Amino acid sequence: MTLSQEQARTRFFERVQSQQISEPAELDEIWAALPTVTVEEILGDWRGGELPSGHPMDGQLAKVRWHGKWFRSWHDVAPMVCRDDSGALYSDKEIGKGEASLWPVGFRGEVTASMVYDGQPVIDHFKRVDQNTLMGIMNGKTSLVRDRHFYFYLERDDEEAVG
């Protein structure tokens, strides 16, 4: 069954809310129904969360106090924005193995805004759930994502960002 965009949005938000483990095929079905985005549409600061799928990375982002991502421009991207002990936000370049850049990249037959990590063979692809929400799929050649994708989401972040 092919989902409509509205059905995909409903299922997406149900999974975000419940945080129950979803089968990757279910998340892929949601992904397929969502519209692509351009780099310009996703510029800004984002807070994030996981879409659990039984992936080895499920739960790992919380352990490093991951907050989200900063997409300041095509070439000014912080993929691992975390909180320090005082609660301040910072770009954790060690965990992210550097920072990243944004590019339109083909993935599953569509071109969509994607984040290419500087220091590791990983690409995060994005699609629009609504004006303030993105679904992401982490893809690449590392052992973390080579055999199965990691699913996550981003929401526009109005919080004051600290450099």
C-alpha positions as CSV (number, residue, x, y, z in Angstrom):
1,M,0.0,0.0,0.0
2,T,1.3,3.4,-0.9
3,L,0.7,6.1,1.7
4,S,-0.6,9.6,1.0
5,Q,1.5,12.5,2.4
6,E,-1.2,13.0,5.1
7,Q,-1.1,9.3,6.1
8,A,2.7,9.4,6.2
9,R,2.6,12.5,8.5
10,T,0.1,10.9,10.8
11,R,2.1,7.7,11.1
12,F,5.4,9.7,11.5
13,F,4.0,11.7,14.4
14,E,2.5,8.6,16.0
15,R,6.0,7.0,16.0
16,V,7.7,10.2,17.4
17,Q,5.1,10.3,20.2
18,S,5.2,6.6,21.1
19,Q,9.0,6.1,20.7
20,Q,8.1,2.4,20.1
21,I,10.4,0.4,17.9
22,S,9.2,0.5,14.3
23,E,10.2,-1.9,11.6
24,P,12.5,-0.2,9.1
25,A,10.1,-1.1,6.3
26,E,7.4,0.9,8.1
27,L,9.7,3.9,8.3
28,D,10.7,3.5,4.7
29,E,7.1,3.6,3.7
30,I,6.6,6.9,5.6
31,W,9.8,8.2,4.0
32,A,8.7,7.3,0.5
33,A,5.5,9.4,0.8
34,L,7.1,12.6,2.1
35,P,8.2,15.4,-0.2
36,T,11.9,16.2,-0.8
37,V,13.4,19.5,0.5
38,T,16.0,21.9,-0.8
39,V,19.1,23.1,1.1
40,E,17.7,26.6,1.4
41,E,14.4,25.3,3.0
42,I,16.2,23.6,5.9
43,L,18.7,26.3,6.9
44,G,18.5,27.1,10.6
45,D,18.8,25.5,13.9
46,W,17.2,22.1,14.6
47,R,16.6,19.9,17.7
48,G,16.4,16.2,17.1
49,G,15.2,12.9,18.2
50,E,15.4,9.2,17.2
51,L,12.9,7.1,15.4
52,P,13.7,3.7,17.1
53,S,14.0,0.8,14.7
54,G,16.1,-1.7,16.6
55,H,19.3,-0.1,15.2
56,P,22.5,-0.3,17.2
57,M,22.5,3.5,17.5
58,D,19.1,3.6,19.1
59,G,19.6,5.4,22.5
60,Q,23.2,6.4,21.8
61,L,22.4,10.1,21.0
62,A,20.9,10.7,24.4
63,K,24.0,9.3,26.0
64,V,26.1,12.1,24.4
65,R,23.4,14.7,25.2
66,W,22.7,15.3,21.5
67,H,20.4,18.3,21.0
68,G,20.3,18.5,17.2
69,K,21.9,20.1,14.2
70,W,22.8,23.6,13.0
71,F,22.4,24.3,9.3
72,R,23.8,27.9,9.2
73,S,24.8,27.8,5.4
74,W,25.7,25.2,2.8
75,H,29.2,24.9,4.3
76,D,28.6,25.9,7.9
77,V,26.9,22.8,9.4
78,A,27.2,21.3,12.9
79,P,25.9,17.8,12.8
80,M,26.4,17.0,16.5
81,V,25.1,19.9,18.6
82,C,25.2,18.6,22.2
83,R,24.8,20.0,25.7
84,D,27.8,20.5,28.0
85,D,27.7,20.0,31.8
86,S,26.2,23.5,32.3
87,G,23.5,22.9,29.6
88,A,25.0,25.2,27.0
89,L,24.9,24.1,23.4
90,Y,28.1,23.4,21.4
91,S,29.2,21.6,18.3
92,D,30.9,18.4,19.4
93,K,33.4,18.0,16.6
94,E,35.0,15.0,18.2
95,I,31.9,12.9,18.1
96,G,30.9,14.2,14.7
97,K,34.5,13.7,13.4
98,G,34.5,17.3,12.3
99,E,31.5,19.2,11.0
100,A,29.6,18.9,7.7
101,S,28.1,20.5,4.6
102,L,24.7,20.5,2.8
103,W,24.2,19.2,-0.7
104,P,21.3,18.1,-2.9
105,V,22.0,14.4,-3.2
106,G,20.2,11.6,-5.0
107,F,18.8,8.9,-2.6
108,R,16.3,6.2,-3.5
109,G,15.6,7.9,-6.9
110,E,15.0,11.4,-5.5
111,V,17.2,14.4,-5.0
112,T,16.8,15.9,-1.6
113,A,18.8,18.1,0.8
114,S,21.4,16.0,2.5
115,M,24.2,16.6,5.1
116,V,27.6,15.2,4.2
117,Y,29.9,14.7,7.1
118,D,33.4,16.1,6.7
119,G,35.3,13.4,8.6
120,Q,33.4,10.1,8.0
121,P,31.6,8.4,5.1
122,V,28.1,9.3,6.3
123,I,25.3,11.2,4.7
124,D,22.1,12.2,6.4
125,H,19.2,12.6,3.9
126,F,16.1,14.8,4.8
127,K,12.5,15.0,3.7
128,R,9.7,17.3,4.9
129,V,7.1,16.2,7.3
130,D,5.7,19.7,7.8
131,Q,7.0,23.2,7.8
132,N,8.9,22.7,11.1
133,T,9.7,19.0,11.0
134,L,12.1,16.8,8.9
135,M,12.5,13.1,8.8
136,G,16.1,11.9,8.4
137,I,17.8,8.8,7.3
138,M,21.5,8.2,8.1
139,N,23.3,6.4,5.3
140,G,26.9,5.6,4.6
141,K,29.8,3.2,4.6
142,T,30.6,3.0,8.3
143,S,29.7,-0.1,10.2
144,L,26.9,1.8,12.0
145,V,24.9,2.4,8.9
146,R,26.2,0.0,6.2
147,D,23.8,-2.8,6.9
148,R,20.8,-0.8,8.0
149,H,19.8,2.8,8.1
150,F,19.4,4.9,11.2
151,Y,16.2,6.9,11.4
152,F,15.7,10.2,13.2
153,Y,13.8,13.5,13.0
154,L,14.5,17.2,13.4
155,E,12.2,20.0,14.6
156,R,12.9,23.7,14.1
157,D,14.6,25.0,17.2
158,D,13.7,28.5,18.6
159,E,16.1,28.2,21.5
160,E,18.9,30.7,21.6
161,A,21.9,28.9,20.1
162,V,25.3,29.3,21.6
163,G,28.2,29.4,19.1
